[in-house]
Amino acid sequence: MTEQTPWLLIDVGNTAIKWRLANVEGLLEAGNSVSDVSSLCKAIEAVKWSMAGLASVASEAADAELLAALKASGATAVHRAKAQSICLGLVSSYAEPERMGVDRWLAMVAAHADNEGALCVIDAGTAVTVDLVSAEGAHEGGYIFPGADLMRRALSNETGRIHVNVLEAPAIVPGNNTQACVTAGSWRAVVGAVESTMAACPGHRPLLTGGSASTLRDFGLVATYNPDLVMEGLRLWLSQ
């Protein structure tokens, strides 16, 4: 491999594995999203890359399976990102920085590196995180709450008479059956939680990323959309 060979970036979330190529100058062409390790290996088998950066919020067992598969595919250098006390001017508020989800940390790293002023970083995925970053790069704390489908699961698992196996198409208008009511209530809760945080911090410019970002935008959430915050943060971290 030469120095010009791209890097492979891998972002392992709670429901999907995303990959993309990059180099020291920036993200390259879009990669893809797959459901499991086997699909990832098939997707990248014809891709040339020099080293890999891994950001994962999966279990240790799942990470071990992925690392073993990458090694079997010929990987010689896989660097696992972890949240840190400080990175590229971003300072963690956690007493134990490594306990923060690495996806949250990397999204904030990229947001602070690419934007001026105070920021509200919203990552809407399986779980929704909202983090506040000062203009100087200090993490001012954040919020974690369930995404819409996690709320559905909680209602279905923890109540006696609400059994909804799947949400309907995203909606926030009042429902007229239990499935529609759970769908509307779950999405209304997500939108309301994000908007209330934004309203409480008007001096922080909102940046939005994550798999459910487009749905929140369809519901009228006003925020700057950047689908690549986590990947860009992983690239910046790997550049070091």
LUMSEMI-767188 format. One record per residue (C-alpha): x, y negated, z. Coordinates in nm, 2 decimals, always signed. Layout:
BEGIN
+--------+--------+--------+
!   east !  north !     up !
+--------+--------+--------+
!      X !      Y !      Z !
...
+--------+--------+--------+
# end
This chain:
BEGIN
+--------+--------+--------+
!   east !  north !     up !
+--------+--------+--------+
!  +0.00 !  +0.00 !  +0.00 !
!  +0.12 !  -0.35 !  -0.07 !
!  +0.07 !  -0.66 !  +0.13 !
!  -0.20 !  -0.77 !  -0.11 !
!  -0.42 !  -0.47 !  -0.05 !
!  -0.74 !  -0.58 !  +0.13 !
!  -0.83 !  -0.50 !  +0.48 !
!  -1.13 !  -0.29 !  +0.57 !
!  -1.37 !  -0.45 !  +0.82 !
!  -1.62 !  -0.23 !  +1.00 !
!  -1.90 !  -0.36 !  +1.22 !
!  -2.08 !  -0.08 !  +1.41 !
!  -2.41 !  -0.19 !  +1.55 !
!  -2.69 !  -0.02 !  +1.74 !
!  -2.88 !  +0.09 !  +1.42 !
!  -2.63 !  +0.05 !  +1.13 !
!  -2.27 !  +0.05 !  +1.02 !
!  -2.16 !  -0.24 !  +0.80 !
!  -1.83 !  -0.26 !  +0.61 !
!  -1.66 !  -0.53 !  +0.40 !
!  -1.32 !  -0.61 !  +0.25 !
!  -1.12 !  -0.91 !  +0.35 !
!  -0.77 !  -1.06 !  +0.36 !
!  -0.59 !  -1.33 !  +0.55 !
!  -0.76 !  -1.60 !  +0.33 !
!  -1.12 !  -1.49 !  +0.38 !
!  -1.40 !  -1.24 !  +0.33 !
!  -1.40 !  -1.07 !  -0.01 !
!  -1.69 !  -0.92 !  -0.21 !
!  -1.98 !  -0.79 !  +0.00 !
!  -1.96 !  -0.44 !  +0.12 !
!  -2.26 !  -0.25 !  +0.23 !
!  -2.47 !  -0.12 !  +0.53 !
!  -2.50 !  +0.25 !  +0.59 !
!  -2.67 !  +0.46 !  +0.86 !
!  -2.39 !  +0.70 !  +0.97 !
!  -2.02 !  +0.79 !  +0.96 !
!  -2.06 !  +1.04 !  +0.68 !
!  -2.23 !  +0.77 !  +0.46 !
!  -1.95 !  +0.52 !  +0.54 !
!  -1.68 !  +0.76 !  +0.44 !
!  -1.85 !  +0.83 !  +0.11 !
!  -1.90 !  +0.46 !  +0.05 !
!  -1.53 !  +0.37 !  +0.10 !
!  -1.37 !  +0.68 !  -0.05 !
!  -1.28 !  +0.50 !  -0.37 !
!  -1.18 !  +0.17 !  -0.19 !
!  -0.82 !  +0.07 !  -0.14 !
!  -0.73 !  -0.09 !  +0.19 !
!  -0.42 !  -0.14 !  +0.39 !
!  -0.55 !  -0.15 !  +0.75 !
!  -0.89 !  -0.16 !  +0.92 !
!  -1.05 !  -0.37 !  +1.18 !
!  -1.33 !  -0.22 !  +1.39 !
!  -1.59 !  -0.39 !  +1.60 !
!  -1.83 !  -0.15 !  +1.77 !
!  -2.11 !  -0.16 !  +2.02 !
!  -2.17 !  +0.21 !  +1.99 !
!  -2.08 !  +0.48 !  +2.25 !
!  -1.73 !  +0.60 !  +2.30 !
!  -1.83 !  +0.93 !  +2.15 !
!  -1.96 !  +0.76 !  +1.84 !
!  -1.64 !  +0.56 !  +1.81 !
!  -1.43 !  +0.87 !  +1.85 !
!  -1.62 !  +1.03 !  +1.57 !
!  -1.57 !  +0.73 !  +1.34 !
!  -1.20 !  +0.70 !  +1.42 !
!  -1.15 !  +1.07 !  +1.35 !
!  -1.33 !  +1.04 !  +1.02 !
!  -1.12 !  +0.74 !  +0.92 !
!  -0.80 !  +0.92 !  +1.01 !
!  -0.91 !  +1.22 !  +0.81 !
!  -0.97 !  +0.98 !  +0.52 !
!  -0.61 !  +0.87 !  +0.54 !
!  -0.63 !  +0.57 !  +0.76 !
!  -0.30 !  +0.49 !  +0.93 !
!  -0.39 !  +0.16 !  +1.11 !
!  -0.73 !  +0.10 !  +1.27 !
!  -0.74 !  -0.20 !  +1.51 !
!  -1.03 !  -0.20 !  +1.75 !
!  -1.15 !  -0.55 !  +1.85 !
!  -1.24 !  -0.63 !  +2.21 !
!  -1.37 !  -0.94 !  +2.37 !
!  -1.09 !  -1.14 !  +2.53 !
!  -1.05 !  -1.42 !  +2.78 !
!  -0.95 !  -1.66 !  +2.50 !
!  -0.92 !  -1.63 !  +2.12 !
!  -0.86 !  -1.90 !  +1.87 !
!  -0.97 !  -2.17 !  +2.12 !
!  -1.28 !  -1.99 !  +2.24 !
!  -1.27 !  -1.93 !  +2.62 !
!  -1.49 !  -1.66 !  +2.77 !
!  -1.71 !  -1.73 !  +3.07 !
!  -1.70 !  -1.37 !  +3.19 !
!  -1.50 !  -1.27 !  +3.49 !
!  -1.43 !  -0.95 !  +3.31 !
!  -1.42 !  -1.06 !  +2.94 !
!  -1.39 !  -0.72 !  +2.80 !
!  -1.74 !  -0.63 !  +2.92 !
!  -1.90 !  -0.87 !  +2.67 !
!  -2.03 !  -0.71 !  +2.36 !
!  -1.76 !  -0.75 !  +2.09 !
!  -2.02 !  -0.86 !  +1.83 !
!  -2.13 !  -1.15 !  +2.05 !
!  -1.76 !  -1.25 !  +2.10 !
!  -1.66 !  -1.23 !  +1.74 !
!  -1.97 !  -1.43 !  +1.62 !
!  -1.87 !  -1.71 !  +1.87 !
!  -1.51 !  -1.69 !  +1.75 !
!  -1.61 !  -1.75 !  +1.39 !
!  -1.87 !  -2.01 !  +1.48 !
!  -1.63 !  -2.22 !  +1.69 !
!  -1.35 !  -2.18 !  +1.43 !
!  -1.57 !  -2.30 !  +1.14 !
!  -1.78 !  -2.57 !  +1.30 !
!  -1.74 !  -2.88 !  +1.51 !
!  -1.94 !  -2.98 !  +1.81 !
!  -2.15 !  -2.78 !  +2.06 !
!  -2.31 !  -2.46 !  +1.92 !
!  -2.60 !  -2.23 !  +2.00 !
!  -2.51 !  -1.89 !  +1.84 !
!  -2.81 !  -1.66 !  +1.78 !
!  -2.75 !  -1.30 !  +1.68 !
!  -3.08 !  -1.14 !  +1.61 !
!  -3.04 !  -0.76 !  +1.58 !
!  -3.17 !  -0.46 !  +1.77 !
!  -3.11 !  -0.68 !  +2.07 !
!  -3.11 !  -1.06 !  +2.04 !
!  -2.83 !  -1.26 !  +2.19 !
!  -2.82 !  -1.64 !  +2.23 !
!  -2.48 !  -1.79 !  +2.34 !
!  -2.39 !  -2.15 !  +2.41 !
!  -2.05 !  -2.28 !  +2.32 !
!  -1.92 !  -2.63 !  +2.41 !
!  -1.75 !  -2.86 !  +2.15 !
!  -1.42 !  -2.77 !  +2.33 !
!  -1.48 !  -2.40 !  +2.28 !
!  -1.59 !  -2.30 !  +2.63 !
!  -1.86 !  -2.03 !  +2.64 !
!  -2.13 !  -2.18 !  +2.86 !
!  -2.32 !  -1.86 !  +2.91 !
!  -2.59 !  -1.68 !  +2.72 !
!  -2.90 !  -1.47 !  +2.71 !
!  -2.97 !  -1.11 !  +2.60 !
!  -3.32 !  -0.99 !  +2.54 !
!  -3.49 !  -0.71 !  +2.34 !
!  -3.55 !  -0.74 !  +1.97 !
!  -3.90 !  -0.67 !  +1.85 !
!  -3.87 !  -0.30 !  +1.80 !
!  -3.71 !  -0.25 !  +2.15 !
!  -4.01 !  -0.43 !  +2.29 !
!  -4.24 !  -0.18 !  +2.11 !
!  -4.04 !  +0.11 !  +2.25 !
!  -4.06 !  -0.03 !  +2.60 !
!  -4.44 !  -0.07 !  +2.58 !
!  -4.49 !  +0.27 !  +2.43 !
!  -4.26 !  +0.45 !  +2.68 !
!  -4.36 !  +0.26 !  +3.00 !
!  -4.74 !  +0.22 !  +2.96 !
!  -5.01 !  +0.48 !  +2.97 !
!  -5.23 !  +0.37 !  +2.69 !
!  -5.01 !  +0.18 !  +2.45 !
!  -4.86 !  +0.42 !  +2.20 !
!  -4.72 !  +0.25 !  +1.89 !
!  -4.48 !  +0.46 !  +1.68 !
!  -4.38 !  +0.18 !  +1.45 !
!  -4.43 !  -0.19 !  +1.41 !
!  -4.63 !  -0.33 !  +1.12 !
!  -4.48 !  -0.58 !  +0.88 !
!  -4.35 !  -0.87 !  +1.09 !
!  -4.62 !  -1.11 !  +1.20 !
!  -4.70 !  -1.36 !  +1.48 !
!  -5.07 !  -1.41 !  +1.41 !
!  -5.31 !  -1.25 !  +1.67 !
!  -5.37 !  -0.88 !  +1.60 !
!  -5.70 !  -0.69 !  +1.58 !
!  -5.58 !  -0.35 !  +1.68 !
!  -5.31 !  -0.22 !  +1.92 !
!  -5.04 !  -0.18 !  +1.66 !
!  -5.10 !  -0.53 !  +1.52 !
!  -5.11 !  -0.68 !  +1.87 !
!  -4.78 !  -0.51 !  +1.97 !
!  -4.62 !  -0.63 !  +1.64 !
!  -4.74 !  -0.99 !  +1.69 !
!  -4.66 !  -1.00 !  +2.05 !
!  -4.31 !  -0.86 !  +2.01 !
!  -4.22 !  -1.10 !  +1.73 !
!  -4.39 !  -1.40 !  +1.91 !
!  -4.18 !  -1.32 !  +2.22 !
!  -3.85 !  -1.31 !  +2.02 !
!  -3.93 !  -1.64 !  +1.84 !
!  -4.05 !  -1.80 !  +2.16 !
!  -3.74 !  -1.70 !  +2.36 !
!  -3.50 !  -1.83 !  +2.09 !
!  -3.69 !  -2.16 !  +2.04 !
!  -3.72 !  -2.23 !  +2.41 !
!  -3.34 !  -2.19 !  +2.45 !
!  -3.28 !  -2.42 !  +2.16 !
!  -3.52 !  -2.67 !  +2.30 !
!  -3.34 !  -2.67 !  +2.63 !
!  -3.01 !  -2.73 !  +2.46 !
!  -3.08 !  -3.00 !  +2.20 !
!  -2.72 !  -3.10 !  +2.18 !
!  -2.61 !  -2.75 !  +2.06 !
!  -2.64 !  -2.69 !  +1.68 !
!  -2.81 !  -2.35 !  +1.63 !
!  -2.63 !  -2.10 !  +1.41 !
!  -2.83 !  -1.78 !  +1.32 !
!  -2.70 !  -1.44 !  +1.21 !
!  -2.81 !  -1.07 !  +1.24 !
!  -3.04 !  -0.83 !  +1.07 !
!  -3.36 !  -1.00 !  +1.18 !
!  -3.24 !  -1.35 !  +1.10 !
!  -3.44 !  -1.37 !  +0.78 !
!  -3.75 !  -1.28 !  +0.96 !
!  -3.70 !  -1.55 !  +1.22 !
!  -3.64 !  -1.80 !  +0.94 !
!  -3.97 !  -1.69 !  +0.78 !
!  -4.14 !  -1.77 !  +1.11 !
!  -4.01 !  -2.12 !  +1.09 !
!  -3.70 !  -2.10 !  +1.31 !
!  -3.48 !  -2.39 !  +1.22 !
!  -3.11 !  -2.30 !  +1.23 !
!  -2.81 !  -2.28 !  +1.00 !
!  -2.80 !  -1.93 !  +0.86 !
!  -2.47 !  -1.75 !  +0.84 !
!  -2.50 !  -1.37 !  +0.77 !
!  -2.13 !  -1.31 !  +0.80 !
!  -2.05 !  -1.45 !  +1.15 !
!  -1.94 !  -1.12 !  +1.30 !
!  -1.74 !  -1.01 !  +1.00 !
!  -1.57 !  -1.35 !  +0.98 !
!  -1.49 !  -1.33 !  +1.35 !
!  -1.34 !  -0.98 !  +1.30 !
!  -1.13 !  -1.11 !  +1.01 !
!  -1.00 !  -1.40 !  +1.21 !
!  -0.92 !  -1.17 !  +1.50 !
!  -0.74 !  -0.93 !  +1.27 !
!  -0.55 !  -1.21 !  +1.11 !
!  -0.37 !  -1.26 !  +1.44 !
+--------+--------+--------+
# end
